[in-house]
């Protein structure tokens, strides 16, 4: 499935300096490495689950087993597990930016949710490990996707929902309105290579073009909401979506709150959002130290 994790060991074997390491698994099956002669001389903890690994005097601890890392163990289906265990924000093991990666994952979960409402049993078979209630399971992942997207974009929750609606509306347009872009032509997701190619094509032809004009579309949408007679009578809606100058005249002029700064919603700033802005503006060379920091904290 799109955006599902790959077997990182299949990539690690090609990294510089990794050919001298010997591969082991912890008692729970997570990969570990031993250097030099390849036989353990000290104890440690598995980075994934915390189980004790290693050994002493060239003797492995029980459950710490050597294996040949020659096969790609990338799994099929949905393998993210419980949404509560997703602690990293938009971290991709492919060449996709965090915002594109999370958007494609969100669309994948929405498509799966639609399938679960029509044929829950078939959908349940592709979730690993299996869950009792696939609808509730997918709803939790969708909420986590939206939370991550909110942090990366630096938008409010309402604006993030509006962005999702804009992307969905774009996908629902007739093919002639997406010349040469949509629908994306592909021959299935039966292999990792085909899946990665599908992600690349969807990102390049659908998601990225939408993100490039996102701010303009969002401003237009906010104006439409402000002018919608069905909700514009609500004073709170006018404050959030309107121009502060239109109602400041009704406030006491000798008051400290009679100032536009009191009524302007400041844009959220987070490390994830900063990484997104630097990538979007292609400013890696302009701020090299900042870019190295963002790479170090794992948001790019």
N, C-alpha and C positions, 0 to 999 in steps of 0.2 A: 504494500500500500504506500501511497505518497507520504513522504516525510517520516516514515518509520526508521528507527536507527539501523545502521549497518553494523556488520561485524568489524569492529575497529581493528582487530588483529589482522584482518586481510589487508588493511591499509598500513598498519604498523610495520609489517614485514618489509615494506618498500622504503621505510624511512632510513635516513642515513644513520649508521651506527647501530642499527638494531639486529644486524645479521650475526653479531657475536653473542647475543643473548640466548638463553635457553628458556623455553616456555613451560610453565606449570599451571595448574588450576588449584584454587582454594577448595575447601570442603564443599562449598556451594557452587562450584563450577566456574567461578570468575577467573579470568586470566591473570597471571603474575609472571615475573621474569626473575631469573637468577643469572648473574654474570660470571666472569672468569671461567672456572672449570665446569660450571653448570650444576654443581651439587651444593645444597644449602649449608651455610655455616653460621647463620644467625636467624633469630625469630623476628617476625614483624606482624603487621595486621593487613588484611585485604582492604584495599581502598574502596571497594564497592560495598562490602557487607560487614567488615570489621572482624571477620573470622581470623584466627591465628594461622599464620603461614610461615614457611621457611623450615628451619631445623637447626641441628647442631652436629658438628663433627661429621659432616657429609651424610647425615641421616635425616630424612624428611619426617616432619610431623605427620600423624595420622590424617589422611584425607588430602594431604598436599602431594599431588601427583604430577609427574612429568607427562607431557604429551607433545605430539608432533603438530605444530601449527601450520599445516599445509593446505587445509580446506577452508573455503569461505563459509562461515557458519551463519550468514545473514538469514534471519527467519522470515517467513511469510506471514501475512495477516497483520492484525493490530497487536503490537507487542509493548505498548507503553505502560501497561499495568494500571494501577490505581492512580487517578489524577492527583491525589494528595502527595504522591512521591515525585512529582515533576517539580524539582526545585530550581532548575536552571531556566533562564529566560531566553527562549528563542535560539538555543544553541544548535547549530546545524553541522552535520558531518559532511555536508555537500557544499558546493560553491554557490550558496544562496545567502543573501543578506538576511539578518534576523527578521525584519519586518515581512519580507517576501516569504520566508520559510514559515513563519507563524500564520500568515494569511492562507497559504496553501494548506497547512495542517487544519486550520479552522474550517475551510471549505470541505476538506476531506471528512471531518467529523460531522459537519452538517449533512453531507450526502449520506453518510452512514446512518445518521439519525432518521433521515427520510426513509432509508431502506428498512430500518428497525421497526418503523410504524407499519410497514406493509408486510414484511416477512421476518419476524423477530428470530425465528429458529435458524434461518440461513445466515443471518447476520451474526448470530451468536457463535456460529461455528468458526468464524474467522477471528474472533477475539481470543487472545492467549495471555494468561490463562482464562478459561471461560468464566463468565459472570452470570448470576441469576437474573439480573434485570439489565439488559443491554441499553434500554432507553435511558434509565437513570445514570448508568455508567457513562454514556456518551454526553449527556447533559452536563455532567461534572467536568468532562474534558473540554467542552465548549466554553463553559464559564472560565476555566483556566486559560484557554486560548485568548479569550477576550481580555482577561486581566493582564496577560503578557503583552498583548497588542496595545493596550492602554498605556502601559509603562514605556514601551518602546517608542510609540508615537508622541508621547507627552501630551495626549489629549484627555478630555474628560470622558467619563463612561458614555455619556449621551453621544458625544462626537464620534467615539469609536464605533458605536452601534450604527450611526449614520454612515460612517465610512464603509462598514460591511454592507449596508444596503446599497450604497453607490456601486460597489464592486459586483454585487449580485445583479443589480439592474443592468450593468454593462454586459454581464454574461448572458442575460436574457434577451439582449437585442438581436434583431435578425442578422444572419450571417453577412448580408451585403453592407451592414453598418460597421463591420469589422473586416474590411478588405484585406485578404491575405493573412488574417490573424485567427479568426474564429469561424467554425469550430476547429480545434487543434486536431490534426491528423496523427494518429498513432495506431500501432498494431497490438495493443494490449499491454498489460503490466505483469507479464508472466515471468520476467527475469529482472534482476537488479539493474542491469544495464538499460533495459527498456523503461523501467520505472524512473531512473535518473534522467533519461532523455526526455520523458514526459514532463517531469518537474521543470527541466531547463526550458522546454518549449513554452509551457504555460507561463512561467515566470517572465520570459522575454516578450511573448506576444500578447499576454493578457494583463498580468499583475503589474509589471513595471510601467507600461504606458498609463495605467490608471493612477499609479502613485505620482507620476510626473505632473499631473494636473489636479492632484487631490485637493490642494489648498484652495484653488479657484472654485472647484466644484463644491467644496465644503462651505465657502463663503456664500455662494449662490443658494445652497440649500438652507443655510441659516436665515438668509433673507426671506426665502419662501415661507419658512416656519414663522418668522416674525410677522409676515403679512397675511398669514392664514387666519381668516376671520373666526374659524372654529376655536382657536386657542389664543389668538392675540389679545382677547379681552382679559386674559389672566395677567395681572400686573407682574407676577414673577417671571412669566415668559418674556414680557417686554424688557425686563431688566437684564435677563440672561442673554437674549438674542438681539436686543435693541441697542441703539446709540445712547450712552448715558446723557448726552447733551439734551435729549428730548424731554427728560423728566427732571433734570437738575433745577430747572426754573421753578419747580413746585416745592423745592426744599428751602428751609430757612437759610437765607444768604449769609447770616452771621454764624453759621454752624460749621464745625470742622468737617462734617460729612459732605458739605457742598463743594466737592472736588471730584474731578473725573477719576483720579487714582483710587478713590474709595469704591468706585463702582465698576472698575475694569477687572475682568478675570485674568489674572496672570497665567501665562502658559506654564505648565508643569515642566520641570527639568529633572532628569534622572540620568544615571550613567548609561542606561540602555538607550534613552532618547538622544543623548549626546553622540553615541556611536552611530545612530541612525542618521542624524543631521550631517555628521562628517562624511559618511558614505554618500548620502544623497547629494551633497554639494561637491563631491569629488575633491575634498580638501585634505586628503591624506598627506600630500607633499607640503602643503602650507603649514600644517601643524604636526610635524613628525613626532615630537615628544608626546603630544596628546594621543596620537594614533598608537604609539607603542604602549602607552598606559591602557588604552581601551582594549588592545589585544591581550595585555597581561591579565586584565580582570575578566576576559572571556566574553565580551559583548559584541565582538566583530568576527 
